[in-house]
């Protein structure tokens, strides 16, 4: 059975800008919304929000302690969910943390995060992906420029732009230790990528992505039009960004580590289909396609008390 691919990519030797066919926010603002009108309009226009100091110091301490436990040698983790840096062997990412840590599942379900996701996406949500990202001092490597949706669409089979990411800062992010950088307004158009997707591409791309990244001319055009923003602030802050917002981060050559918890919320109606690129989808720990249920509604109480 044929299907229409609204966002074809990696199918040509030339990158192109395509029209976005989906709204950015799927709810109409009202006074009881979890975002202010200013925040609503800013997210719609720019493709991201920075909520500084959303979590308390006690909550951050509990989450950082759990993060340290997960990357310790004694942690009972599914080995295939752990990705290390090329060369140094340092832990780069731990995937599927919501299934390997009750505290991080509780964080994802916290109303301060999940209710905003439900509002922006306009319906119940589930976790498409979760992970911890680490950039240790001196050795933390970059995450190159990309639109998440391009990968999720081509390699996972996410049909529409009805998903978003939340990056919870577990350490202070300064302009110097490799903070997330975003291109405002880049979510409004879809920049296709060139290059054929190798088999089992995730095994390499989750350490260093080289396929599914924008061409330099297209990226330069987006930056020329929208500029660059690097939200920085104290641990406990949260960056929310649209699935198609172009973003990346530089290496960390400072002594100050940078780490964050990363959650991808997808609308229940936007569940994965067969990939639009390779024949074989990425595994479930990278892109959830099995046993999908709406994210439970957690009580509004401190994460420190739940630790």
C-alpha positions in Angstrom: 0.0 0.0 0.0 1.5 3.3 -1.1 1.6 6.3 1.2 2.3 10.0 0.8 5.7 11.2 2.2 5.1 14.8 3.1 8.7 15.3 4.2 11.0 13.4 1.8 14.7 13.6 2.6 18.0 11.8 1.7 16.5 11.1 -1.7 18.4 13.6 -3.8 21.9 14.9 -4.3 20.7 18.4 -3.7 19.2 19.8 -0.4 16.0 21.7 -0.6 13.6 23.7 1.6 10.1 22.3 1.8 6.9 23.7 3.2 5.9 22.7 6.7 2.4 21.1 6.6 1.7 21.0 10.3 0.9 23.7 12.9 3.5 24.4 15.6 1.0 24.6 18.5 -2.2 22.5 18.3 -4.1 24.3 21.1 -5.8 27.7 21.3 -4.5 29.8 24.1 -6.7 30.6 27.1 -6.1 31.9 30.6 -5.9 28.4 32.1 -3.2 27.3 29.6 0.2 26.1 31.1 1.9 28.8 29.1 1.4 32.6 29.2 0.2 34.2 26.0 3.7 35.7 25.5 5.3 32.2 25.9 2.7 30.7 23.5 3.4 33.3 20.8 7.2 33.1 21.3 7.2 29.3 20.9 5.1 29.5 17.8 7.3 32.2 16.2 10.8 31.0 17.3 10.3 27.2 17.8 11.6 27.1 21.4 11.2 28.3 25.0 13.6 28.6 27.9 12.1 28.2 31.3 14.7 29.2 33.8 14.8 27.8 37.3 11.7 25.5 36.7 13.1 22.9 39.2 14.2 23.6 42.8 17.8 23.1 44.0 16.7 20.1 46.0 15.1 18.5 43.0 18.2 19.2 40.9 20.3 17.5 43.6 18.2 14.4 43.5 18.3 14.2 39.8 22.0 14.8 39.6 22.5 12.0 42.2 20.4 9.7 40.1 22.3 10.7 37.0 25.6 9.9 38.7 24.2 6.5 39.8 23.2 5.6 36.3 26.6 6.2 34.9 28.4 4.4 37.7 29.9 0.9 37.0 27.4 -0.8 39.3 24.3 0.5 37.5 22.0 -2.3 36.2 21.5 -0.8 32.7 20.6 -2.4 29.5 24.0 -2.4 27.8 22.7 -1.5 24.4 21.3 1.7 25.7 24.7 3.1 26.7 26.7 5.0 24.1 30.3 6.1 24.7 32.5 8.7 23.0 34.7 7.7 20.2 38.3 7.6 21.4 37.9 8.3 25.1 35.2 5.8 26.0 33.4 8.3 28.2 29.7 7.8 28.5 28.0 10.1 26.0 24.4 9.1 26.3 22.2 6.6 28.1 18.9 6.0 26.3 15.5 4.9 27.6 16.0 6.4 31.0 12.3 6.5 31.7 12.3 2.7 31.8 15.5 2.4 33.8 14.9 5.0 36.5 11.7 5.7 38.4 12.9 9.2 39.2 13.4 10.1 35.6 10.1 8.6 34.6 8.6 10.8 37.4 10.4 13.8 35.9 9.0 13.2 32.4 5.5 12.8 33.8 5.8 15.9 36.0 2.9 18.4 35.2 5.4 21.2 34.7 6.8 19.3 31.7 4.0 16.9 30.5 1.2 19.4 30.7 3.1 21.8 28.5 3.7 19.0 26.0 0.0 18.1 26.0 -0.9 21.7 25.5 1.5 22.3 22.6 0.7 19.0 20.9 -3.0 19.3 21.6 -3.6 15.8 22.9 -2.3 13.0 25.1 1.4 12.2 24.6 3.8 9.4 25.0 7.6 9.2 25.2 9.1 8.7 21.8 12.7 8.8 23.3 14.5 9.6 26.5 18.1 9.9 27.4 20.8 11.4 29.5 23.4 13.4 27.6 26.9 14.0 29.2 29.7 16.3 28.3 32.4 15.8 30.9 34.9 18.6 31.4 37.7 18.8 28.8 36.5 15.8 26.8 32.7 16.2 26.0 32.2 16.1 22.2 29.8 18.1 20.1 26.3 17.2 18.9 26.3 18.5 15.3 23.6 20.6 13.7 20.4 18.7 12.9 16.6 18.8 12.8 15.4 15.9 15.0 12.3 15.4 12.9 14.4 14.7 9.8 15.9 11.7 11.5 12.7 10.6 13.3 10.8 10.8 10.0 13.4 9.1 7.7 14.8 6.5 10.2 11.9 6.0 12.6 8.8 6.6 10.5 7.3 9.6 12.5 4.7 10.8 10.0 4.0 14.4 11.0 5.6 17.3 12.9 3.6 16.8 16.1 6.4 16.2 18.6 8.7 18.2 20.8 11.8 17.9 23.0 12.6 19.0 26.5 16.1 19.3 27.7 16.3 19.5 31.5 19.6 21.1 32.7 21.2 19.0 35.4 24.3 21.2 35.6 24.7 24.9 35.0 25.0 25.8 31.3 27.3 28.6 30.5 28.3 30.1 27.1 31.5 28.2 27.5 30.7 24.5 28.3 28.9 23.5 25.1 25.3 24.7 25.7 22.5 23.9 23.3 22.3 26.3 20.3 19.1 26.8 18.4 18.2 28.7 15.2 15.1 30.8 15.8 12.4 30.4 13.2 14.1 27.4 11.5 11.2 25.1 12.5 8.9 26.8 9.9 10.6 25.1 6.9 11.9 21.6 6.4 15.5 21.4 5.1 16.1 18.1 3.4 19.4 16.3 3.7 21.6 14.5 1.2 23.3 11.2 1.5 22.0 7.6 1.7 21.2 6.2 5.2 23.6 3.3 6.0 22.3 0.1 7.6 22.1 0.3 11.4 23.0 4.0 11.1 22.2 4.7 14.7 25.2 2.7 16.0 27.4 5.4 14.5 25.1 8.5 14.4 24.4 8.4 18.2 28.2 8.8 18.7 28.9 11.2 15.8 26.2 12.1 13.3 27.4 12.7 9.7 24.3 11.6 7.7 21.0 13.5 8.3 22.8 16.8 8.9 22.1 20.0 7.0 24.3 21.2 4.1 26.4 24.2 4.9 24.6 26.5 2.4 21.2 25.7 3.8 22.3 26.0 7.4 24.0 29.3 6.7 20.8 30.6 5.1 18.7 29.6 8.2 21.2 31.3 10.5 21.3 34.4 8.3 17.5 34.7 8.5 17.0 33.7 12.2 20.3 34.2 14.0 21.6 31.9 16.8 20.5 31.6 20.4 22.2 29.6 23.2 19.9 29.5 26.2 22.2 29.5 29.3 21.3 29.4 33.0 21.4 27.4 36.2 20.6 23.8 36.7 16.9 23.1 36.9 16.1 25.2 33.8 14.3 23.6 30.9 14.6 24.2 27.1 11.6 23.2 25.1 11.9 23.0 21.3 9.9 22.0 18.3 10.8 18.7 16.6 11.9 20.6 13.5 14.0 23.4 15.1 17.6 23.3 13.9 20.0 22.9 16.8 23.4 21.6 17.9 26.1 22.1 20.5 29.8 22.5 20.5 32.4 20.4 22.4 33.1 21.1 26.0 36.8 22.0 26.5 36.3 23.7 29.9 36.7 22.0 33.3 33.0 22.4 33.9 30.8 19.4 33.0 27.5 19.8 31.2 24.7 17.2 31.4 21.0 17.1 30.8 18.0 14.8 30.8 16.3 14.8 27.4 12.7 13.8 26.7 10.8 13.6 23.4 7.1 13.8 23.7 5.1 12.6 20.7 1.3 13.0 20.1 -0.6 9.7 20.4 -2.0 10.2 16.9 1.5 10.6 15.5 2.7 7.1 16.4 5.5 5.6 14.3 4.9 4.0 10.9 7.5 2.1 8.8 10.6 4.3 8.2 10.4 6.6 5.2 14.1 5.8 4.5 15.8 2.5 5.4 13.8 -0.7 5.4 14.7 -1.6 9.1 13.6 0.8 11.8 15.9 1.9 14.7 15.4 -0.3 17.8 12.7 0.4 20.4 15.1 1.9 23.0 15.9 4.7 20.5 12.4 5.2 19.1 9.4 3.7 20.9 7.0 1.7 18.7 6.0 -1.1 21.0 3.5 -1.0 24.0 2.6 2.7 23.5 0.4 4.2 26.1 -0.4 7.8 27.1 2.0 9.1 29.6 0.5 8.9 33.1 -0.5 12.0 34.9 1.8 12.5 37.9 0.8 14.4 41.0 2.1 17.9 41.4 4.7 17.4 44.1 8.4 17.8 44.5 10.7 15.5 42.7 13.0 15.6 45.8 10.2 14.0 47.8 9.8 11.3 45.1 13.5 10.4 45.1 
